[in-house]
Amino acid sequence: MYSILIAIALFCGLLSGPLSVRILNRMPDRSFCDYDETPTEIHRSPRFSCRRQGWGVGLFLGVVYVLLLVRFGLTLQWVFLCLHCLVLAMISLSDLRFSIIPDELLIAAGVCALGAALCHVVAAPALGTALVYVLGAVIGAGLILVLNLLGRLIYGKDALGMGDLKLLAVCGIACGHTGILIAALMGIFAAGIFFAVAMALKRMKSDQFYPLGPFLVLGVCLTLMFRPVIDAAFQWYLSLL
């Protein structure tokens, strides 16, 4: 029975990739522009290809759905988290192509994250349980504000955009207060490795812009899937000190 559930989760993930592309292609052109921009030809649909992006995203989501199932079981919380990760994958595609995180997708991700958090609160009703997710949203947004403050002090401009702030705030509802810290650190660490390798291979210049959103999404997904393993590794490390 369990192997059948795993296969179903994997199958749903594979289908979610092309579905995400279809949804993105049906969204208004205006969604992929900044507030003061006018849509151009690049914003016209079709923006993404099922063959190029859809199946790759589907494979990623298939693995995510399976690992979330292993952690949370076949529960309503698992369903909400799968939908949350589906929207995060769409956010990554948009940020990679247009350097824009559409508000519609942020709202959808927030609704899914809130649903997952409420499932946990209902299962373990306590004020502390609810505060975990409220603080997660606050800390997620606060991290970006702190990084932007440092960027202004060092470089004279914001280091990250408001879309990243809203993204981490939304993901903080799903991850909780310590989870969003882990997710942000993992995302920033992954971005640092990518940028270092890209510059070493001369595929990227030091002053070239690259969106951080996909790396933050990766950090969030890894945290949701492997949080018990991460906590155990951290406790083991502390025991060595």
MDAnalysis code that builds the backbone (N, CA, C; Angstrom):
import MDAnalysis as mda
import numpy as np

u = mda.Universe.empty(723, n_residues=241, atom_resindex=np.repeat(np.arange(241), 3), trajectory=True)
u.add_TopologyAttr("name", ["N", "CA", "C"] * 241)
u.add_TopologyAttr("resid", np.arange(1, 242))
u.add_TopologyAttr("resname", ["MET", "TYR", "SER", "ILE", "LEU", "ILE", "ALA", "ILE", "ALA", "LEU", "PHE", "CYS", "GLY", "LEU", "LEU", "SER", "GLY", "PRO", "LEU", "SER", "VAL", "ARG", "ILE", "LEU", "ASN", "ARG", "MET", "PRO", "ASP", "ARG", "SER", "PHE", "CYS", "ASP", "TYR", "ASP", "GLU", "THR", "PRO", "THR", "GLU", "ILE", "HIS", "ARG", "SER", "PRO", "ARG", "PHE", "SER", "CYS", "ARG", "ARG", "GLN", "GLY", "TRP", "GLY", "VAL", "GLY", "LEU", "PHE", "LEU", "GLY", "VAL", "VAL", "TYR", "VAL", "LEU", "LEU", "LEU", "VAL", "ARG", "PHE", "GLY", "LEU", "THR", "LEU", "GLN", "TRP", "VAL", "PHE", "LEU", "CYS", "LEU", "HIS", "CYS", "LEU", "VAL", "LEU", "ALA", "MET", "ILE", "SER", "LEU", "SER", "ASP", "LEU", "ARG", "PHE", "SER", "ILE", "ILE", "PRO", "ASP", "GLU", "LEU", "LEU", "ILE", "ALA", "ALA", "GLY", "VAL", "CYS", "ALA", "LEU", "GLY", "ALA", "ALA", "LEU", "CYS", "HIS", "VAL", "VAL", "ALA", "ALA", "PRO", "ALA", "LEU", "GLY", "THR", "ALA", "LEU", "VAL", "TYR", "VAL", "LEU", "GLY", "ALA", "VAL", "ILE", "GLY", "ALA", "GLY", "LEU", "ILE", "LEU", "VAL", "LEU", "ASN", "LEU", "LEU", "GLY", "ARG", "LEU", "ILE", "TYR", "GLY", "LYS", "ASP", "ALA", "LEU", "GLY", "MET", "GLY", "ASP", "LEU", "LYS", "LEU", "LEU", "ALA", "VAL", "CYS", "GLY", "ILE", "ALA", "CYS", "GLY", "HIS", "THR", "GLY", "ILE", "LEU", "ILE", "ALA", "ALA", "LEU", "MET", "GLY", "ILE", "PHE", "ALA", "ALA", "GLY", "ILE", "PHE", "PHE", "ALA", "VAL", "ALA", "MET", "ALA", "LEU", "LYS", "ARG", "MET", "LYS", "SER", "ASP", "GLN", "PHE", "TYR", "PRO", "LEU", "GLY", "PRO", "PHE", "LEU", "VAL", "LEU", "GLY", "VAL", "CYS", "LEU", "THR", "LEU", "MET", "PHE", "ARG", "PRO", "VAL", "ILE", "ASP", "ALA", "ALA", "PHE", "GLN", "TRP", "TYR", "LEU", "SER", "LEU", "LEU"])
u.atoms.positions = np.array([
    [0.834, -1.207, 0.000],
    [0.000, 0.000, 0.000],
    [0.871, 1.260, 0.000],
    [1.941, 1.245, 0.819],
    [2.799, 2.421, 0.910],
    [3.505, 2.698, -0.404],
    [3.927, 1.633, -1.088],
    [4.595, 1.806, -2.373],
    [3.647, 2.393, -3.416],
    [2.360, 2.058, -3.294],
    [1.371, 2.623, -4.211],
    [1.226, 4.123, -3.971],
    [1.218, 4.533, -2.700],
    [1.134, 5.956, -2.364],
    [2.351, 6.713, -2.884],
    [3.522, 6.100, -2.765],
    [4.744, 6.719, -3.272],
    [4.639, 6.922, -4.779],
    [4.158, 5.898, -5.483],
    [4.018, 5.985, -6.934],
    [3.006, 7.060, -7.327],
    [1.906, 7.149, -6.574],
    [0.888, 8.172, -6.859],
    [1.467, 9.570, -6.638],
    [2.223, 9.756, -5.536],
    [2.837, 11.054, -5.248],
    [3.806, 11.449, -6.348],
    [4.607, 10.489, -6.807],
    [5.558, 10.758, -7.884],
    [4.826, 11.119, -9.169],
    [3.774, 10.396, -9.479],
    [2.990, 10.653, -10.687],
    [2.346, 12.042, -10.636],
    [1.793, 12.397, -9.478],
    [1.181, 13.729, -9.324],
    [2.216, 14.833, -9.499],
    [3.421, 14.593, -8.982],
    [4.481, 15.577, -9.150],
    [4.875, 15.757, -10.603],
    [4.991, 14.646, -11.326],
    [5.363, 14.722, -12.741],
    [4.316, 15.496, -13.540],
    [3.046, 15.279, -13.223],
    [1.986, 16.005, -13.928],
    [1.921, 17.470, -13.521],
    [2.391, 17.773, -12.311],
    [2.336, 19.157, -11.824],
    [3.258, 20.080, -12.616],
    [4.327, 19.519, -13.191],
    [5.247, 20.347, -13.970],
    [4.584, 20.967, -15.182],
    [4.035, 20.157, -16.109],
    [3.317, 20.732, -17.253],
    [2.126, 21.589, -16.831],
    [1.466, 21.208, -15.730],
    [0.340, 22.013, -15.243],
    [0.803, 23.405, -14.844],
    [1.950, 23.494, -14.169],
    [2.462, 24.798, -13.749],
    [2.761, 25.681, -14.951],
    [3.301, 25.075, -16.015],
    [3.604, 25.832, -17.237],
    [2.328, 26.344, -17.884],
    [1.299, 25.512, -17.921],
    [0.016, 25.933, -18.510],
    [-0.591, 27.096, -17.740],
    [-0.496, 27.037, -16.422],
    [-1.041, 28.129, -15.600],
    [-0.264, 29.412, -15.847],
    [1.059, 29.317, -15.873],
    [1.883, 30.502, -16.112],
    [1.589, 31.114, -17.477],
    [1.364, 30.282, -18.468],
    [1.092, 30.790, -19.819],
    [-0.287, 31.428, -19.930],
    [-1.194, 31.102, -19.012],
    [-2.540, 31.676, -19.044],
    [-2.677, 32.934, -18.180],
    [-1.660, 33.238, -17.422],
    [-1.707, 34.434, -16.578],
    [-1.584, 35.695, -17.435],
    [-2.137, 36.825, -16.974],
    [-2.056, 38.078, -17.751],
    [-0.612, 38.528, -17.957],
    [-0.359, 39.170, -19.087],
    [0.990, 39.681, -19.383],
    [1.469, 40.617, -18.281],
    [0.540, 41.392, -17.736],
    [0.886, 42.406, -16.742],
    [1.502, 41.794, -15.476],
    [1.171, 40.514, -15.207],
    [1.660, 39.865, -13.991],
    [3.168, 39.721, -13.985],
    [3.789, 39.726, -15.163],
    [5.217, 39.476, -15.269],
    [6.016, 40.758, -15.501],
    [5.381, 41.888, -15.223],
    [6.049, 43.192, -15.319],
    [6.128, 43.817, -13.937],
    [7.086, 44.721, -13.771],
    [7.125, 45.516, -12.554],
    [5.959, 46.490, -12.579],
    [5.670, 47.099, -11.417],
    [4.486, 47.949, -11.303],
    [4.517, 49.133, -12.258],
    [5.699, 49.643, -12.580],
    [5.808, 50.818, -13.444],
    [6.172, 50.454, -14.882],
    [6.078, 49.163, -15.235],
    [6.436, 48.723, -16.576],
    [5.194, 48.410, -17.407],
    [5.385, 48.433, -18.712],
    [4.321, 48.060, -19.656],
    [4.722, 46.758, -20.337],
    [3.809, 45.780, -20.459],
    [4.154, 44.502, -21.089],
    [4.698, 44.689, -22.500],
    [5.707, 43.921, -22.838],
    [6.298, 43.935, -24.177],
    [6.146, 42.545, -24.787],
    [6.765, 42.359, -25.922],
    [6.623, 41.091, -26.637],
    [7.149, 39.910, -25.826],
    [8.178, 40.143, -25.020],
    [8.753, 39.053, -24.243],
    [7.791, 38.520, -23.184],
    [6.836, 39.367, -22.789],
    [5.878, 38.960, -21.762],
    [4.675, 38.203, -22.330],
    [4.590, 38.145, -23.651],
    [3.433, 37.505, -24.269],
    [3.481, 35.987, -24.074],
    [2.311, 35.379, -24.026],
    [2.208, 33.927, -23.951],
    [2.335, 33.325, -25.358],
    [2.935, 32.125, -25.487],
    [3.457, 31.247, -24.422],
    [4.823, 31.691, -23.909],
    [4.944, 31.751, -22.604],
    [6.182, 32.209, -21.985],
    [7.114, 31.047, -21.659],
    [6.515, 29.883, -21.425],
    [7.290, 28.711, -21.026],
    [6.848, 27.503, -21.855],
    [7.730, 26.535, -21.953],
    [7.480, 25.335, -22.750],
    [7.340, 24.115, -21.849],
    [6.313, 23.308, -22.098],
    [6.150, 22.058, -21.345],
    [7.346, 21.139, -21.554],
    [7.887, 21.143, -22.765],
    [9.009, 20.252, -23.065],
    [10.282, 20.724, -22.384],
    [10.543, 22.016, -22.394],
    [11.806, 22.524, -21.856],
    [11.755, 22.712, -20.344],
    [10.687, 23.334, -19.840],
    [10.607, 23.608, -18.413],
    [9.644, 22.681, -17.662],
    [8.544, 22.326, -18.314],
    [7.483, 21.606, -17.623],
    [7.903, 20.272, -17.039],
    [8.549, 19.431, -17.843],
    [8.891, 18.100, -17.358],
    [10.046, 18.139, -16.372],
    [10.949, 19.111, -16.516],
    [12.017, 19.257, -15.523],
    [11.461, 19.637, -14.167],
    [10.537, 20.598, -14.170],
    [9.872, 20.995, -12.932],
    [9.067, 19.825, -12.383],
    [8.431, 19.055, -13.279],
    [7.643, 17.912, -12.839],
    [8.478, 16.864, -12.130],
    [9.677, 16.620, -12.639],
    [10.566, 15.660, -11.987],
    [10.973, 16.153, -10.603],
    [11.283, 17.446, -10.509],
    [11.637, 18.032, -9.212],
    [10.471, 17.909, -8.234],
    [9.268, 18.259, -8.680],
    [8.102, 18.198, -7.805],
    [7.751, 16.763, -7.431],
    [7.996, 15.826, -8.348],
    [7.754, 14.424, -8.018],
    [8.594, 13.981, -6.832],
    [9.867, 14.352, -6.837],
    [10.753, 14.014, -5.721],
    [10.289, 14.726, -4.449],
    [9.894, 16.001, -4.579],
    [9.431, 16.771, -3.421],
    [8.176, 16.139, -2.830],
    [7.213, 15.797, -3.662],
    [5.965, 15.210, -3.171],
    [6.230, 13.899, -2.429],
    [7.114, 13.075, -2.981],
    [7.418, 11.782, -2.353],
    [8.069, 11.986, -0.989],
    [9.052, 12.875, -0.912],
    [9.761, 13.088, 0.346],
    [8.869, 13.778, 1.384],
    [7.973, 14.634, 0.936],
    [6.998, 15.222, 1.861],
    [6.035, 14.159, 2.375],
    [5.680, 13.226, 1.516],
    [4.807, 12.125, 1.933],
    [5.494, 11.263, 2.991],
    [6.774, 11.017, 2.804],
    [7.536, 10.234, 3.781],
    [7.537, 10.935, 5.134],
    [7.627, 12.249, 5.129],
    [7.706, 12.985, 6.397],
    [6.335, 13.199, 7.042],
    [5.342, 13.608, 6.243],
    [4.054, 14.005, 6.816],
    [2.959, 12.959, 6.674],
    [3.190, 11.951, 5.834],
    [2.161, 10.957, 5.613],
    [1.044, 11.498, 4.732],
    [0.066, 10.654, 4.472],
    [-1.057, 11.052, 3.622],
    [-2.051, 11.855, 4.459],
    [-1.765, 13.126, 4.640],
    [-2.563, 14.015, 5.467],
    [-2.950, 15.256, 4.672],
    [-3.874, 16.017, 5.217],
    [-4.267, 17.274, 4.577],
    [-3.102, 18.262, 4.586],
    [-2.282, 18.205, 5.620],
    [-1.095, 19.065, 5.668],
    [-0.167, 18.757, 4.506],
    [-0.004, 17.475, 4.176],
    [0.821, 17.088, 3.029],
    [0.262, 17.669, 1.732],
    [-1.047, 17.629, 1.564],
    [-1.677, 18.172, 0.355],
    [-1.386, 19.664, 0.229],
    [-1.561, 20.408, 1.321],
    [-1.317, 21.853, 1.283],
    [0.159, 22.157, 0.998],
    [1.062, 21.378, 1.576],
    [2.487, 21.621, 1.352],
    [2.882, 21.294, -0.082],
    [2.272, 20.257, -0.651],
    [2.539, 19.943, -2.061],
    [2.076, 21.088, -2.963],
    [0.903, 21.626, -2.688],
    [0.403, 22.761, -3.467],
    [1.284, 23.987, -3.264],
    [1.750, 24.164, -2.036],
    [2.661, 25.282, -1.740],
    [3.933, 25.168, -2.574],
    [4.514, 23.979, -2.637],
    [5.738, 23.777, -3.411],
    [5.483, 23.897, -4.910],
    [4.297, 23.504, -5.352],
    [3.928, 23.687, -6.760],
    [3.952, 25.166, -7.130],
    [3.359, 25.996, -6.295],
    [3.349, 27.439, -6.566],
    [4.758, 28.010, -6.468],
    [5.562, 27.511, -5.532],
    [6.948, 27.976, -5.416],
    [7.742, 27.656, -6.681],
    [7.465, 26.501, -7.282],
    [8.141, 26.159, -8.541],
    [7.755, 27.145, -9.636],
    [6.494, 27.549, -9.683],
    [6.047, 28.541, -10.654],
    [6.714, 29.889, -10.390],
    [6.865, 30.232, -9.125],
    [7.549, 31.468, -8.760],
    [9.000, 31.444, -9.244],
    [9.646, 30.295, -9.115],
    [11.036, 30.171, -9.568],
    [11.153, 30.390, -11.069],
    [10.235, 29.786, -11.840],
    [10.268, 29.970, -13.296],
    [10.079, 31.436, -13.662],
    [9.138, 32.096, -13.010],
    [8.886, 33.507, -13.301],
    [10.096, 34.371, -12.940],
    [10.690, 34.102, -11.792],
    [11.828, 34.905, -11.349],
    [13.038, 34.685, -12.246],
    [13.236, 33.454, -12.689],
    [14.354, 33.160, -13.585],
    [14.194, 33.850, -14.935],
    [12.973, 33.890, -15.449],
    [12.741, 34.434, -16.795],
    [12.590, 35.951, -16.778],
    [11.850, 36.467, -15.816],
    [11.502, 37.896, -15.840],
    [12.029, 38.689, -14.645],
    [12.671, 38.006, -13.689],
    [13.099, 38.661, -12.434],
    [11.918, 39.320, -11.733],
    [10.774, 38.660, -11.808],
    [9.536, 39.146, -11.197],
    [8.864, 37.989, -10.473],
    [8.363, 38.263, -9.269],
    [7.552, 37.290, -8.532],
    [6.129, 37.839, -8.494],
    [5.226, 37.319, -9.323],
    [3.861, 37.858, -9.401],
    [3.119, 37.785, -8.065],
    [2.371, 38.840, -7.763],
    [1.608, 38.880, -6.516],
    [0.569, 37.766, -6.459],
    [-0.001, 37.402, -7.615],
    [-1.009, 36.337, -7.627],
    [-0.420, 35.027, -7.105],
    [0.820, 34.747, -7.507],
    [1.459, 33.515, -7.058],
    [1.829, 33.587, -5.580],
    [2.228, 34.753, -5.121],
    [2.534, 34.916, -3.697],
    [1.291, 34.695, -2.842],
    [0.164, 35.210, -3.306],
    [-1.091, 35.014, -2.570],
    [-1.463, 33.534, -2.539],
    [-1.333, 32.863, -3.688],
    [-1.646, 31.431, -3.751],
    [-0.727, 30.627, -2.830],
    [0.573, 30.952, -2.843],
    [1.521, 30.257, -1.964],
    [1.187, 30.517, -0.500],
    [0.760, 31.746, -0.201],
    [0.402, 32.091, 1.171],
    [-0.823, 31.331, 1.655],
    [-1.816, 31.185, 0.790],
    [-3.026, 30.440, 1.155],
    [-2.686, 28.981, 1.447],
    [-1.844, 28.386, 0.591],
    [-1.434, 26.987, 0.796],
    [-0.615, 26.837, 2.074],
    [0.288, 27.785, 2.322],
    [1.097, 27.737, 3.540],
    [0.229, 27.884, 4.775],
    [-0.755, 28.783, 4.710],
    [-1.657, 28.980, 5.838],
    [-2.482, 27.717, 6.091],
    [-2.929, 27.067, 5.020],
    [-3.665, 25.829, 5.174],
    [-2.839, 24.759, 5.860],
    [-1.555, 24.624, 5.454],
    [-0.672, 23.645, 6.083],
    [-0.439, 23.974, 7.553],
    [-0.244, 25.267, 7.854],
    [-0.022, 25.674, 9.240],
    [-1.251, 25.408, 10.094],
    [-2.439, 25.690, 9.585],
    [-3.673, 25.454, 10.342],
    [-3.876, 23.966, 10.614],
    [-3.497, 23.126, 9.655],
    [-3.593, 21.678, 9.872],
    [-2.747, 21.254, 11.063],
    [-1.551, 21.822, 11.174],
    [-0.669, 21.493, 12.300],
    [-1.223, 22.046, 13.603],
    [-1.755, 23.265, 13.547],
    [-2.311, 23.885, 14.753],
    [-3.517, 23.094, 15.255],
    [-4.372, 22.637, 14.335],
    [-5.543, 21.846, 14.725],
    [-5.112, 20.513, 15.326],
    [-4.059, 19.924, 14.750],
    [-3.580, 18.635, 15.260],
    [-2.903, 18.780, 16.622],
    [-2.263, 19.931, 16.862],
    [-1.591, 20.181, 18.144],
    [-1.989, 21.564, 18.637],
    [-3.251, 21.712, 19.106],
    [-3.765, 23.038, 19.480],
    [-3.048, 23.626, 20.693],
    [-2.305, 24.688, 20.458],
    [-1.604, 25.400, 21.521],
    [-1.187, 26.756, 20.971],
    [-1.122, 27.743, 21.866],
    [-0.722, 29.088, 21.451],
    [0.682, 29.081, 20.871],
    [1.569, 28.280, 21.481],
    [2.940, 28.209, 20.995],
    [3.033, 27.674, 19.578],
    [2.163, 26.710, 19.241],
    [2.167, 26.149, 17.893],
    [1.794, 27.208, 16.868],
    [0.774, 28.006, 17.183],
    [0.354, 29.058, 16.260],
    [1.422, 30.137, 16.127],
    [2.067, 30.483, 17.254],
    [3.085, 31.541, 17.214],
    [4.286, 31.157, 16.360],
    [4.574, 29.852, 16.267],
    [5.691, 29.382, 15.438],
    [5.548, 29.883, 14.013],
    [4.327, 29.805, 13.468],
    [4.105, 30.180, 12.070],
    [3.957, 31.693, 11.902],
    [3.385, 32.357, 12.908],
    [3.307, 33.819, 12.850],
    [4.707, 34.413, 12.875],
    [5.533, 33.913, 13.787],
    [6.914, 34.395, 13.860],
    [7.694, 34.032, 12.603],
    [7.346, 32.913, 11.987],
    [8.005, 32.532, 10.746],
    [7.829, 33.578, 9.667],
    [6.605, 34.096, 9.524],
    [6.341, 35.134, 8.530],
    [7.094, 36.415, 8.868],
    [7.101, 36.776, 10.147],
    [7.774, 38.007, 10.571],
    [9.287, 37.904, 10.358],
    [9.861, 36.778, 10.768],
    [11.308, 36.599, 10.629],
    [11.704, 36.507, 9.155],
    [10.877, 35.834, 8.345],
    [11.168, 35.738, 6.916],
    [11.281, 37.104, 6.265],
    [10.313, 37.974, 6.552],
    [10.364, 39.332, 6.010],
    [11.506, 40.123, 6.627],
    [11.736, 39.930, 7.929],
    [12.791, 40.670, 8.613],
    [14.178, 40.358, 8.083],
    [14.399, 39.126, 7.664],
    [15.703, 38.757, 7.110],
    [16.048, 39.586, 5.883],
    [15.058, 39.748, 4.999],
    [15.300, 40.531, 3.784],
    [15.532, 41.994, 4.128],
    [14.782, 42.513, 5.089],
    [14.970, 43.906, 5.499],
    [16.382, 44.131, 6.042],
    [16.867, 43.176, 6.836],
    [18.223, 43.292, 7.393],
    [19.264, 43.240, 6.275],
    [19.089, 42.296, 5.337],
    [20.033, 42.189, 4.221],
    [20.020, 43.445, 3.355],
    [18.833, 44.022, 3.160],
    [18.750, 45.259, 2.387],
    [19.416, 46.417, 3.115],
    [19.275, 46.448, 4.427],
    [19.936, 47.491, 5.218],
    [21.446, 47.372, 5.087],
    [21.946, 46.144, 5.149],
    [23.385, 45.931, 4.969],
    [23.816, 46.320, 3.565],
    [22.971, 46.006, 2.567],
    [23.290, 46.372, 1.196],
    [23.389, 47.878, 1.014],
    [22.484, 48.602, 1.662],
    [22.528, 50.068, 1.558],
    [23.765, 50.636, 2.239],
    [24.139, 50.037, 3.375],
    [25.318, 50.526, 4.096],
    [26.598, 50.249, 3.322],
    [26.670, 49.087, 2.658],
    [27.908, 48.682, 1.982],
    [27.958, 49.164, 0.534],
    [26.829, 48.938, -0.195],
    [26.826, 49.230, -1.630],
    [25.987, 50.456, -2.007],
    [25.247, 51.002, -1.056],
    [24.423, 52.163, -1.347],
    [23.113, 51.838, -2.041],
    [22.697, 50.550, -2.067],
    [21.435, 50.159, -2.697],
    [20.934, 48.868, -2.059],
    [19.648, 48.576, -2.287],
    [19.075, 47.354, -1.741],
    [19.759, 46.133, -2.338],
    [20.031, 45.139, -1.473],
    [20.644, 43.905, -1.958],
    [19.623, 42.985, -2.604],
    [18.371, 43.053, -2.140],
    [17.315, 42.174, -2.633],
    [16.053, 42.973, -2.881],
    [15.132, 42.388, -3.646],
    [13.902, 43.084, -3.984],
    [12.776, 42.799, -3.004],
    [11.682, 43.553, -3.149],
    [10.517, 43.362, -2.300],
    [9.853, 42.015, -2.569],
    [10.026, 41.503, -3.781],
    [9.465, 40.186, -4.078],
    [10.085, 39.107, -3.202],
    [11.394, 39.195, -2.963],
    [12.065, 38.242, -2.089],
    [11.570, 38.370, -0.657],
    [11.301, 39.613, -0.227],
    [10.773, 39.834, 1.117],
    [9.419, 39.144, 1.277],
    [8.535, 39.379, 0.321],
    [7.203, 38.766, 0.398],
    [7.281, 37.250, 0.273],
    [8.231, 36.763, -0.524],
    [8.387, 35.317, -0.696],
    [8.790, 34.657, 0.618],
    [9.786, 35.210, 1.308],
    [10.214, 34.613, 2.565],
    [9.161, 34.761, 3.654],
    [8.398, 35.853, 3.622],
    [7.314, 36.014, 4.588],
    [6.271, 34.925, 4.398],
    [5.909, 34.665, 3.148],
    [4.923, 33.626, 2.833],
    [5.457, 32.255, 3.219],
    [6.716, 31.988, 2.876],
    [7.302, 30.686, 3.180],
    [7.498, 30.501, 4.681],
    [7.660, 31.599, 5.408],
    [7.783, 31.508, 6.856],
    [6.547, 30.926, 7.508],
    [5.383, 31.132, 6.883],
    [4.145, 30.548, 7.407],
    [4.191, 29.032, 7.291],
    [4.809, 28.530, 6.242],
    [4.893, 27.084, 6.036],
    [6.006, 26.448, 6.856],
    [7.120, 27.168, 7.033],
    [8.306, 26.578, 7.671],
    [8.381, 26.820, 9.171],
    [7.739, 27.894, 9.654],
    [7.892, 28.247, 11.054],
    [9.109, 29.129, 11.281],
    [9.283, 29.589, 12.536],
    [10.303, 30.609, 12.793],
    [11.726, 30.082, 12.654],
    [12.019, 28.894, 13.162],
    [13.375, 28.369, 12.979],
    [13.550, 27.778, 11.584],
    [12.484, 27.220, 11.045],
    [12.563, 26.627, 9.712],
    [12.904, 27.638, 8.642],
    [12.339, 28.845, 8.737],
    [12.603, 29.842, 7.698],
    [14.036, 30.356, 7.796],
    [14.605, 30.357, 8.996],
    [16.020, 30.723, 9.134],
    [16.903, 29.688, 8.442],
    [16.587, 28.414, 8.666],
    [17.335, 27.337, 8.018],
    [17.193, 27.436, 6.503],
    [15.952, 27.647, 6.050],
    [15.681, 27.715, 4.605],
    [16.444, 28.864, 3.957],
    [16.433, 30.041, 4.607],
    [17.125, 31.201, 4.051],
    [18.632, 30.964, 3.988],
    [19.193, 30.400, 5.043],
    [20.634, 30.127, 5.062],
    [21.007, 29.118, 3.981],
    [20.193, 28.066, 3.816],
    [20.484, 27.069, 2.790],
    [20.366, 27.672, 1.398],
    [19.356, 28.530, 1.196],
    [19.185, 29.172, -0.097],
    [20.335, 30.107, -0.432],
    [20.746, 30.908, 0.535],
    [21.849, 31.844, 0.315],
    [23.166, 31.084, 0.102],
    [23.344, 29.999, 0.841],
    [24.553, 29.173, 0.679],
    [24.585, 28.545, -0.715],
    [23.437, 28.021, -1.167],
    [23.368, 27.429, -2.511],
    [23.644, 28.485, -3.580],
    [23.098, 29.696, -3.379],
    [23.340, 30.781, -4.331],
    [24.819, 31.149, -4.364],
    [25.450, 31.193, -3.190],
    [26.871, 31.526, -3.134],
    [27.724, 30.520, -3.894],
    [27.404, 29.229, -3.745],
    [28.142, 28.194, -4.471],
    [27.936, 28.347, -5.977],
    [26.675, 28.573, -6.371],
    [26.371, 28.725, -7.797],
    [27.111, 29.915, -8.393],
    [27.069, 31.058, -7.714],
    [27.728, 32.261, -8.228],
    [29.237, 32.076, -8.299],
    [29.823, 31.423, -7.289],
    [31.264, 31.212, -7.277],
    [31.694, 30.323, -8.441],
    [30.947, 29.245, -8.662],
    [31.276, 28.333, -9.772],
    [31.087, 29.029, -11.116],
    [29.973, 29.784, -11.247],
    [29.689, 30.472, -12.505],
    [30.758, 31.504, -12.826],
    [31.226, 32.227, -11.824],
    [32.278, 33.223, -12.060],
    [33.611, 32.551, -12.338],
    [33.870, 31.415, -11.670],
    [35.114, 30.693, -11.914],
    [35.165, 30.161, -13.344],
    [34.010, 29.772, -13.870],
    [33.931, 29.277, -15.245],
    [33.710, 30.409, -16.253],
    [33.702, 31.646, -15.752],
    [33.519, 32.841, -16.571],
    [32.167, 32.833, -17.299],
    [31.171, 32.242, -16.635],
    [29.812, 32.269, -17.165],
    [29.006, 33.426, -16.567],
    [29.611, 34.132, -15.638],
    [28.918, 35.205, -14.937],
    [29.934, 36.223, -14.448],
    [29.579, 37.518, -14.523],
    [30.439, 38.581, -14.037],
    [30.070, 38.945, -12.603],
    [31.008, 39.518, -11.894],
    [30.798, 39.825, -10.483],
    [29.686, 40.840, -10.261],
    [29.444, 41.726, -11.237],
    [28.402, 42.739, -11.094],
    [27.108, 42.356, -11.818],
    [27.029, 41.124, -12.295],
    [25.843, 40.674, -13.037],
    [24.722, 40.308, -12.076],
    [23.490, 40.691, -12.437],
    [22.331, 40.380, -11.589],
    [21.816, 38.984, -11.877],
    [21.461, 38.269, -10.819],
    [20.832, 36.961, -10.964],
    [19.802, 36.836, -9.846],
    [18.593, 36.396, -10.156],
    [17.534, 36.346, -9.136],
    [17.849, 35.352, -8.017],
    [17.509, 35.735, -6.798],
    [17.744, 34.882, -5.637],
    [16.546, 33.975, -5.351],
    [15.381, 34.334, -5.890],
    [14.160, 33.602, -5.591],
    [14.261, 32.091, -5.747],
    [14.789, 31.578, -6.869],
    [14.883, 30.127, -7.036],
    [15.727, 29.442, -5.964],
    [16.766, 30.107, -5.493],
    [17.603, 29.521, -4.443],
    [16.869, 29.512, -3.105],
    [16.107, 30.575, -2.831],
    [15.295, 30.593, -1.616],
    [14.241, 29.494, -1.659],
    [13.634, 29.290, -2.832],
    [12.655, 28.217, -2.995],
    [13.304, 26.862, -2.741],
    [14.513, 26.666, -3.270],
    [15.232, 25.425, -3.034],
    [15.469, 25.213, -1.542],
    [15.883, 26.272, -0.847],
    [16.111, 26.169, 0.597],
    [14.851, 25.818, 1.355],
    [13.721, 26.404, 0.948],
    [12.445, 26.114, 1.600],
    [12.044, 24.660, 1.375],
    [12.153, 24.178, 0.150],
    [11.783, 22.792, -0.155],
    [12.667, 21.811, 0.600],
    [13.972, 22.074, 0.652],
    [14.879, 21.199, 1.391],
    [14.534, 21.181, 2.874],
    [14.186, 22.339, 3.418],
    [13.825, 22.417, 4.834],
    [12.538, 21.649, 5.114],
    [11.531, 21.807, 4.266],
    [10.271, 21.096, 4.464],
    [10.462, 19.586, 4.366],
    [11.346, 19.142, 3.479],
    [11.547, 17.704, 3.283],
    [12.436, 17.085, 4.350],
    [13.496, 17.798, 4.753],
    [14.542, 17.185, 5.578],
    [14.701, 17.829, 6.947],
    [13.703, 18.552, 7.439],
    [13.854, 19.239, 8.716],
    [14.273, 18.309, 9.854],
    [13.688, 17.120, 10.026],
    [14.153, 16.240, 11.120],
    [15.620, 15.851, 10.973],
    [16.060, 15.604, 9.740],
    [17.465, 15.244, 9.500],
    [18.371, 16.425, 9.817],
    [17.948, 17.635, 9.415],
    [18.738, 18.836, 9.687],
    [18.867, 19.067, 11.187],
    [17.748, 18.917, 11.915],
    [17.779, 19.103, 13.368],
    [18.686, 18.076, 14.036],
    [18.616, 16.819, 13.570],
    [19.456, 15.770, 14.152],
    [20.937, 16.051, 13.889],
    [21.258, 16.519, 12.680],
    [22.645, 16.839, 12.349],
    [23.151, 18.000, 13.200],
    [22.282, 18.981, 13.448],
    [22.669, 20.133, 14.265],
    [22.913, 19.701, 15.710],
    [22.038, 18.845, 16.247],
    [22.223, 18.362, 17.614],
    [23.500, 17.546, 17.735],
    [23.807, 16.748, 16.698],
    [25.045, 15.980, 16.704],
    [26.255, 16.897, 16.704],
    [26.178, 17.972, 15.909],
    [27.291, 18.921, 15.867],
    [27.488, 19.597, 17.221],
    [26.380, 19.976, 17.863],
    [26.492, 20.622, 19.179],
    [27.097, 19.666, 20.215],
    [26.789, 18.388, 20.063],
    [27.328, 17.405, 21.024],
    [28.844, 17.276, 20.916],
    [29.409, 17.680, 19.781],
    [30.854, 17.583, 19.588],
    [31.596, 18.767, 20.175],
    [30.871, 19.833, 20.467],
    [31.521, 21.042, 20.971],
    [31.849, 20.919, 22.464],
])
